[in-house]
Amino acid sequence: DENGSALSTTDVYQDVMQDYANKTVTIDPHPHLSRPHASIHPCQHGAAMLNIIEALKECGAVPQVEQYMFIFLKFIQSVVPTIEYDYTFDVQVRGKDA
């Protein structure tokens, strides 16, 4: 928090879209700090990224390899909407900005 204290699980999940809480995002022990932290599971984001790339292709877009990290960050922003990354590049998926 703003005082440097760790957030409670409830406070962390306030910043996570409820569709992803306890699924894509879970609270796990940090491997080095021995305190809880939010984890975004790689086993889940691979499938989500494939869906995003396929949706882009269906719209006629041809995603470039160098755009993958940006698209990934847009996905993370959908999981944790309170994080702001970049507004200089739009990704159109099925008629909506991502």
C-alpha positions in Angstrom: 0.0 0.0 0.0 1.0 3.6 0.1 2.7 3.0 3.5 4.9 0.2 2.2 2.8 -2.6 3.9 1.8 -5.7 2.1 -1.8 -5.8 0.8 -4.2 -8.4 2.2 -5.6 -11.0 -0.3 -8.9 -9.1 -0.3 -7.1 -5.8 -1.2 -5.1 -7.5 -4.0 -8.2 -9.0 -5.5 -9.9 -5.6 -5.6 -7.5 -4.8 -8.4 -8.1 -8.0 -10.3 -11.1 -8.6 -12.6 -13.3 -11.1 -10.8 -13.3 -13.5 -13.9 -9.6 -14.0 -13.2 -9.4 -14.0 -9.4 -8.5 -17.5 -8.0 -8.1 -18.8 -11.6 -5.5 -17.0 -13.7 -4.5 -14.9 -10.7 -3.9 -16.5 -7.3 -2.2 -15.6 -4.1 0.9 -17.7 -3.5 3.9 -17.6 -1.2 6.7 -15.7 -2.7 9.7 -18.1 -3.2 12.3 -15.7 -1.7 10.4 -13.3 0.6 8.2 -15.8 2.4 5.1 -13.7 2.1 2.1 -13.9 -0.1 2.1 -12.3 -3.6 -0.2 -12.3 -6.6 0.8 -14.8 -9.3 -0.5 -14.7 -12.9 -0.3 -18.3 -14.0 1.7 -19.0 -17.3 -0.4 -22.1 -17.9 -3.4 -19.8 -18.3 -2.0 -16.9 -20.2 -0.7 -19.0 -23.1 -4.2 -20.1 -24.0 -5.5 -16.5 -23.6 -2.7 -15.2 -25.9 -3.6 -17.8 -28.5 -7.3 -16.7 -28.4 -6.2 -13.0 -28.7 -4.0 -13.8 -31.7 -6.7 -15.8 -33.4 -9.2 -13.0 -32.8 -6.8 -10.5 -34.4 -6.4 -12.8 -37.4 -10.2 -13.2 -37.7 -10.4 -9.4 -38.0 -7.8 -9.4 -40.8 -4.9 -8.2 -38.6 -1.5 -9.8 -39.0 0.2 -9.6 -35.6 4.0 -9.2 -35.9 6.4 -11.1 -33.6 7.6 -7.8 -32.2 4.1 -6.9 -31.1 3.7 -10.0 -28.9 5.0 -8.4 -25.7 2.7 -5.4 -26.2 -0.3 -7.7 -26.8 0.7 -9.7 -23.7 0.8 -6.5 -21.6 -2.6 -5.6 -22.9 -3.8 -9.0 -21.7 -2.2 -8.4 -18.3 -4.0 -5.0 -18.2 -7.3 -6.8 -18.8 -6.5 -9.0 -15.8 -5.4 -6.1 -13.6 -7.3 -3.1 -15.0 -5.8 -0.6 -12.5 -2.4 -0.9 -14.2 -1.7 1.5 -17.0 1.0 0.6 -19.5 0.7 2.5 -22.8 -1.9 4.3 -24.8 0.2 4.9 -28.0 -0.7 1.6 -29.7 -4.2 0.2 -30.1 -5.1 -3.4 -30.7 -8.5 -3.9 -32.4 -10.2 -7.2 -31.6 -13.7 -7.7 -33.0 -14.3 -4.0 -33.3 -13.2 -3.0 -29.8 -10.0 -1.5 -28.6 -8.1 -3.9 -26.4 
